[in-house]
Amino acid sequence: MTTAVAPAIRVQGIEKSYNDLHVLQGVDFDVAPGTIFALLGSNGAGKTTLVKILATLLQADAGTAEVHGFDVAGRAGDVRESISLTGQFAAVDEVLTGRENLVLVAKLRHLPNAGGIADDLLARFDLVEAGKRRAGTYSGGMRRRLDIAMSLIGDPPVIFLDEPTTGLDPQARNEVWKTVQRLADGGTTVLLTTQYLDEAEQLADRIAILHRGRIIQNGTLDELKRLLPPAQVEYVEKQPSLEDVFLALVGETGDTEAAANDTAESASAGKES
C-alpha cells in the first residue's frame, strides 16, 4: 500500500478582484513535490497576482492556498521561510561581483560559511570564472542565473519563477531553461509562470492554462494535445503543438481585457511598494 504524497502547493478556490475587475475567479490546482508546474497565460491573465498571493505578498479575497504544508494566510512566516521568489527582472547588485552578491545574501540570512555557500552556488550554476567579475558585466543569461542562484541560498524547497526569461535572447533563455531543469532534478518544486508556449512545452511536467481568471485546462503536455482531434495524414502528419492547444482553448482574447488586467496588477504593485 503506497502513501499519497502531499502536494508541495495546493490552491483551492482562490479569488481576487480590483474594484469591479475580477482577476482571479476560483483558481484550483495542486503541484507535486520536485516537479515543474507551468502556469501559462496571456499578459493580464492574473499569473503575477496569483504568485503574489502564494508568496504572501497579497491577500486573496476568497479561497485557500498552502505552500509546503503551510497556509499562506494563517502561517505566512513559515511560507516565507519555505520559498524563494524570482521576478521578471534580475535583482542583482551590478557593482558587486557575482561572488560578492551571493556572500551578501548569505550573510543577510545569517547563514554560517557565507563564502563556502557562494563558491558552491557559483560551481552549481557554471559561474566560477564569472564570479570574480562585476555583475554589471554579465550577459542577460548569466545575470538571470546569478539571480536564481541568489534565490536558492538557504535551500528553499519551493521556488516561484515569475516569467524568468522576459527580455532574454534565445541563447540566454536556453541557459535559464537548463538551470530550471537542474533545480527540479535536485528535488526543488518549481512554479513557473510564462506566456511563452515553447517554454512551458520544454520545461513543465504539468501545464495549467489560466484564462479570464480561471484554470481552463490542467494536464501533462500529452494530455493537453489529446484535447484536439487526431492529426489527419495527408502528405505529412502534423501533431498538435502546445500553441495549437492553447489557441483552441482560449480562442480570441480581447486586448481590452488583457490591458485592463495589466493595469490593475500594475496599480496593485505600486500600492504595495
Summary of the structure (lengths in Angstrom):
residues: 273
radius of gyration: 19.4
end to end distance: 49.7
largest distance: 64.2
contacts: 854
relative contact order: 0.17
helix: 40%
strand: 23%
